[in-house]
Amino acid sequence: MEALNELVKCGKVRAIGASAMYGYQFHNMQIIARDNHWTPFSTMENHYNLLYREDEKELIPICQQMNVSLMPYRPLAGGHLARNTWESNTLRGKTDRVVHGKYDHFEKQDMEIVKCVDELAHKYHCKMSQIALAWQWAKGVSSPIIGATKMQYIDDAVMALEISLTNEDLTYLEERYVPHPIVGAINENPPQGTVLLDKK
């Protein structure tokens, strides 16, 4: 935290952000910064979407308490929230081991949520990705990190701001969620060469 603070003091960066960790780790770093009058984190880049909501238990409440903006990665769960099928025929869908490792273990349960997203997309005459992003806006996310490979995906994301989901919609999207193992946060650095995600 001291080293990051020095970067801010030197004018090399304007603000600092953290990514993918346990709530206690983030809390401890923020308190260390506060106690030493160093620059605290102002953003959190965490793993958060309709298929992975484990950060709602601790990390997100801590961020909200400390006025830290949420900018989650994988808001569309590696594309699973943008199509009504689990498998993808794209090159990335066939080769991205990280996506397979993060999501395939809960395919059966999570497809129930994907179906709900698809139904609401029909209700609102929009794309599934826009429903998934509208849910994030409703949950207080500041700026989800969109992995756009086409300009249209940026346009779609912007149009998601026009969708206002009702409380009933939010409940419908969330009620089928089942707890998942923690993915992304680690207690300590693993031995060199360790693969953190299981192969499919």
N, C-alpha and C positions, 0 to 999 in steps of 0.2 A: 504494500500500500504506500510505503514511503517512496519507493522508486516511481510508482505511477504518479504520485503527487509531484515529484520533481519534474516529470514531463509536462504537467500542467503549469507549474511555476515557470518553467523555461519557455512556455508558449509553443511547445511542440504539439500538444493536443489541447483541445478546448474542454473536453469532458471525458470521463472514463465510464466504461460499462463492463459488466460481468456476464458470464455465460454458464449455463448448465451446471448447477451445483445443488447441494443440499441446502435447505433453509438455514440450518445452524451455521454452515460455512459462510454464507452470505452475510448473515447477521453479525457474526464475529468480525468479519472484515470491515463492515460498516461502523461497528463500535470502535474498532482500533483506529479507523480514520477519524472518527469524531473525537476520541480521547486525545489524539495527537494533533488535532487541528489540521488534518490532511484532507485532501479532496475525496469525498465519498463517491461511490458509484451512483450514476444518475439513470442508467438503463440496465435492463436485464434481458439478455438474449437466451431465453429458455425454450425447452421443447414443450410445446403446448398446442393442442388441437382437440377436436371432438373425439378422437380415438385415443388420445393420451392426455389425461387431466390430473396426473398425480401431483403436479405442482400446486394445485388448488389447496392441498392439505396444509402446506407450510410456506413454501417459497413465495407464492403470489401474495398471501396475506402480509408477509414481511415486507415485500416490495410496496404494497399499498400503504402500509403503516409508515414507511420511510419515504413515501412520495417518489418512488422509482418507476420510471416508465417501462412498460412491457413491450418488447419487440421480439416475439417468439419466432423461432425457425420452424420449418415444416408445418406451416398453418394448414396445409392441405394433406398432411400425412403422406408425403411422398406420392401424391396423386390419387390416393385412395378416396379422398373426399371430392374428387373432381369427375368421377365416372361411377356408373352403377354396377360395375364388375370389379372383382378383386384383381385379377391379372391384367397386365398391360402388355401390348405388343410392341411398345416402343423399345429402342435400344436400352434406354435407362431402366425401363421396367424389367428388362430381362437380365441386366448386369449389375444393378445397384445393390450390392450386398448389405449396405447400411440399411436401406429401406426394408429389405427382407428380414434382416436381423431385428429391426425395431418393431415390425408389425405382423409378420406372418404367424407368430405363435397364437395370436388372438383373432385370426381371420373369421372364424365362425361367429364369435360374439360381436366383433366389430362390423361385420356385414349388416347386422341389424341396424346399426347407426347409419351406415352408408345408405340403406334403404330409406331411412327417415329423411336424410338430406335430399335424396332424389325426389321424394314425395313433396317436400316443401319447395323444391325448385320448380316442380310442376305447378304448385299452388301460386307461386309468385311470378311464374313465367320468366324464369331466369336460369342461369347455369348453377350446377351443384357447387362449383367453386365459390360462387357469390354467396350462397347460403352459408357455407363454412366460414367465409370471411365476415359476413354480417354477424354471425354468432360471436366471432372474436371481438368485433367492435362493441357488441352488447355486453361482453365480459370485461370491458375496460382496457383492451389492448390498444396501445398507441399506434404501432406501426409493424404489422406482421411482415416478415421477410419472405417475399414472394420469389420463388425460384422460376422466374419467367424465362422461357426460351423463345417466345414469340411476342411481338408487340401487342397482339390481341389480348394476351394474358394480363398485361398491365392495364389495358382499357377495361377488361372484365373486373379487375380488382378495384379500380376506381368506381365503377358502376355499383359495386357491392355497398358502397357508402349510402346509396339511395334506398337500400332495403332496410326496413325497420321491422324486426321480428317481435312478435308479441310475447308476453310472458308464457302463454300457452305453447307457442312455438319453441321457446327455449326449453321448457319442461319436456316437450315431445322429443327434442334432440338429445337431451341429457339423461332421460330416465333409464335408458338401456345400458348405460355405461357400467362396466365392471372394473374393479381395481386391477391395475397392471403392475408388473415388476418395475422398479425404478430403472430408467434408461438414461444414460448421459452423465449423471452425477456419480462420482467415485470418492471413496474415503481417503485413498492414497494412490500414488502412482503405481501402476502394475509393473511387474518385471518386463524388461525389454523384450519385444516380440510378441507380447500377449495380444490376442484378438479379443476385443471386448464384446463383440456381438457374435451370436451364434450364426453359423451358416444355415441356410434354409434346409 
